[in-house]
Amino acid sequence: MNHLQENKQNAIAYYKMAYEGNPRKATELFVGSHYIQHNPAVANGLNGFIECFERMRELYPQKSIEFVRAVAEGDLVALHTHQIWPGNDQYVTMDFFRFDDNGKIVEHWDSVQQIPEKSANPNTMY
């Protein structure tokens, strides 16, 4: 398997494991020696990530995630997801992860948008 495919699989496994309630294990398995966070709602570093996802697990245990697509180029992986939160509150996210030379995640950016009830076109956000 080439490193691009492996990075895609690892990004999905990392996000899925953290999202479903085990962010500490996810960071142990998939994150490098440092972690740069660009989401302004999450503190920088591993502890900020772990605390955020542990809080989400406690507050919203019934949330779900579907990985719609993953794209890898160079040291980056982009994930396009569909998230459903309590009350059928739905979001589309685009997450970008940078990997180091050892195949570990070291940086994260994301964009989150709530899926509107009405659209000016018949296309989905996926």
N, C-alpha and C positions, 0 to 999 in steps of 0.2 A: 504494500500500500504506500502511495506517495505521501509526502508530508502535508500537502494541501487537503487531501481526503481525511487524513488522520486529524488535522487541526479542526476540520468541520465537525467530525464525530466528537472530538473532545469538547468543542464549544457547546454543542448540543447537550452532551452528557453533563457538563458543568452547570449550565443554566437550568436544565431539568432537575438535577439533584438539589440545587439550591432552592429553586422555585417550589419544589414539592416538599421542602422542609428540612433539608440537611445541608445548610450552607457551609458549616465548618468542615464536614467531610469533603465537600466539593472543592473548597480551597486547598485542602491538604492534597488532594489527588491531581488537581488541574492548574494550580496557580504557582507562578515562579516566586522568587525571593522577595519581590516587591510588587505592588499593585497600585496603579494609578487610576483613579476614578474621576470621570468627567461629569457624571450625573450630579447636578447641583443639590439634589435632595438627599444624597448619600455621602457620608464622610469618606475622606480619602483613606486608602489602605485596606488591609484585610479585615480589621475589626469593624470598620464602618460598613463594609459589605455584609459581613456575618450578622451584625446587629440589625441591619435593615431587613434582611430576609428572615431572621428569627422573629422579628416583630410582625412581618407580613404573615408568617405561619400561624402565629397566635391570633391575630385579628381576623384573618380571612382563610381559614383552613379549607374552605370549599372551592377556592379558585382553581382554574385549570388553564393549561397552555397547550397550544398546538404549534409545532414548528412547520411553517408553510414552505420555506425555502432557506437554503444556506448557500452562500457564495464565498469562495476562498481565492485570494490573490496575494502573492508574496507572503508577508507575515500577518495578513489580516483575514478575519472571517466575519462575514455579515450574516446575521440571522433575522429573518422576517417571521414574526409570530402573531398568533391570534390568541388573546387572553380573554377569559370569561370570569368575571368576579361575581360575588353575591348580588342577587337582584337582576341578573342578566346584564350587568354593566360590562360592556365589551370594549376592548382596546386592540389596536394594532401597534406593534412595536418593531423597531429596527435597532438591533444591537450590533455594535462593532467591537471585536476583540482583537488585540494585537498580541502575537505570540513571540516569545524569545527563541533563541537558537536551540533551546532544549525542548521545544514544543510545549512550553508552559505559558499560560495567559498572564500578561503583565500590564495590560491597559484596557479600559472599557469606556465606550461612548454609547449613548442611546438616545432615541427619540420615541416618545410615547404619544399616541393620539387616540382619544376616545372615538369610537365608531358612532357616527351620528345616526339618528333614527331616519332621517330623510337625506336623499342625495340628489344632486342635479343631473345625475346620469345613472344608467342601469347597471353599472359595473361595481363589483365588490372592491374592497381595499386590498384584496389578495390576488 
